[in-house]
Amino acid sequence: MKDVVINVKGMLSQNGYEEETEFSTLGQMRTEEGKTVLSYVGMFGKNDVTEVTIENGYVVLKKEDETFGDAVIVLEENKVYSCYYNTPLGLINLTVYPTVIHIFEDGNEGCIELEYISTIGDNQSTNRLVVTYCKQQD
């Protein structure tokens, strides 16, 4: 397992409204069975852990939350992914369709660029996520 610096930039666009979020954090990177796995604590502290798994051109986003439980989103080209997600407002059905999956990996650094359309009930949004990482300097 390697210590890495991770930068996460997200953008949500819905009905003319746009919101951007960006933060940097320390995380870990490991390789197992041909997969690269990044894990990091999110903006909300130790109860907010995200794991990003890269394998054969697809990406799995897993968010572990002690309050609301885990959520998993699988982004694979030309495939719709649907799951249930527990929120403060109750259980919701989330459908995700990826429109961009760009993955660059080069040993100790990489970049994952994702764009996907998500649908919750009658609400649809376009989401963009860029995760960059590099080995932490000793």
C-alpha positions in Angstrom: 0.0 0.0 0.0 1.3 3.4 -1.0 0.5 6.8 0.5 -0.8 9.1 -2.2 -2.0 12.7 -2.4 -5.5 12.7 -3.9 -7.3 15.7 -5.5 -11.1 15.4 -6.1 -13.0 17.8 -8.2 -16.7 17.4 -8.7 -19.4 19.3 -10.6 -23.1 18.8 -10.7 -25.4 20.5 -13.2 -29.2 20.3 -12.9 -31.8 22.6 -14.5 -29.4 25.4 -15.1 -27.9 25.2 -11.6 -24.3 24.3 -11.2 -22.3 23.4 -8.1 -18.6 22.7 -7.9 -16.6 21.0 -5.1 -12.9 20.5 -4.8 -10.6 19.2 -2.1 -7.3 17.5 -1.6 -6.5 14.8 0.9 -4.1 12.1 1.8 -5.1 8.5 0.9 -3.8 5.1 0.0 -3.3 3.3 -3.2 -3.0 -0.5 -3.6 -2.9 -2.9 -6.5 -4.7 -6.2 -6.2 -5.5 -8.8 -8.9 -5.0 -6.2 -11.7 -7.1 -3.5 -10.1 -6.0 -0.2 -8.7 -7.8 0.8 -5.6 -7.7 4.3 -4.1 -9.2 5.0 -0.7 -9.5 8.3 1.2 -11.4 10.0 3.9 -13.8 12.6 2.3 -14.7 16.1 3.2 -16.8 15.1 6.2 -14.2 13.3 8.2 -13.7 9.7 9.3 -17.3 8.7 8.9 -17.0 9.5 5.1 -14.7 7.0 3.4 -14.6 6.7 -0.4 -13.0 3.9 -2.3 -12.3 4.1 -6.1 -11.5 0.9 -7.9 -10.2 0.9 -11.5 -10.3 -2.2 -13.5 -10.4 -3.0 -17.3 -11.8 0.4 -18.3 -14.5 0.6 -15.7 -14.7 2.4 -12.3 -16.4 1.4 -9.1 -17.1 4.2 -6.6 -17.9 3.0 -3.1 -18.8 5.4 -0.3 -18.8 4.0 3.2 -20.9 6.1 5.6 -21.5 4.9 9.2 -24.8 6.9 9.4 -26.5 6.0 6.1 -24.6 2.8 5.0 -22.6 2.0 2.0 -23.4 3.1 -1.6 -21.8 1.6 -4.7 -21.9 3.0 -8.2 -20.4 1.1 -11.2 -19.5 3.2 -14.2 -18.9 1.2 -17.3 -19.2 2.5 -20.9 -22.6 2.0 -22.5 -24.1 0.4 -19.4 -26.8 1.8 -17.2 -26.3 1.1 -13.5 -29.2 1.2 -11.0 -29.1 0.9 -7.2 -30.8 1.9 -4.0 -29.2 4.5 -1.8 -30.1 5.4 1.8 -30.3 9.1 2.4 -31.6 11.3 5.3 -34.9 11.4 3.3 -35.1 7.7 3.1 -34.3 5.0 0.5 -34.0 6.3 -3.1 -33.5 4.6 -6.4 -30.5 6.0 -8.3 -29.8 5.3 -12.0 -26.5 6.2 -13.6 -25.5 6.4 -17.2 -21.8 7.2 -17.9 -21.0 9.5 -20.8 -17.2 9.9 -20.3 -14.8 7.4 -18.7 -11.1 8.4 -19.2 -8.5 6.6 -17.1 -4.8 7.5 -17.1 -2.4 5.4 -14.9 1.4 5.7 -14.9 2.8 3.8 -11.9 2.7 6.2 -9.0 0.2 8.7 -10.5 -3.0 8.8 -12.4 -6.2 10.6 -13.3 -9.7 9.4 -13.6 -12.2 11.6 -15.4 -15.8 10.7 -15.3 -19.0 12.2 -16.5 -22.4 10.6 -16.0 -26.1 11.3 -16.0 -27.8 10.4 -12.8 -31.5 10.1 -12.3 -33.3 10.1 -8.9 -37.1 9.9 -9.3 -38.0 12.6 -11.9 -34.8 14.6 -11.3 -31.9 14.2 -13.7 -28.4 15.8 -13.3 -25.1 15.7 -15.1 -22.2 14.9 -12.9 -18.5 15.3 -13.6 -15.8 13.9 -11.3 -12.0 14.2 -11.8 -9.8 12.3 -9.4 -6.0 12.8 -9.6 -3.5 11.1 -7.5 0.3 10.9 -7.1 2.6 9.1 -4.7 3.4 11.2 -1.6 6.9 12.6 -1.5 9.1 11.1 1.2 
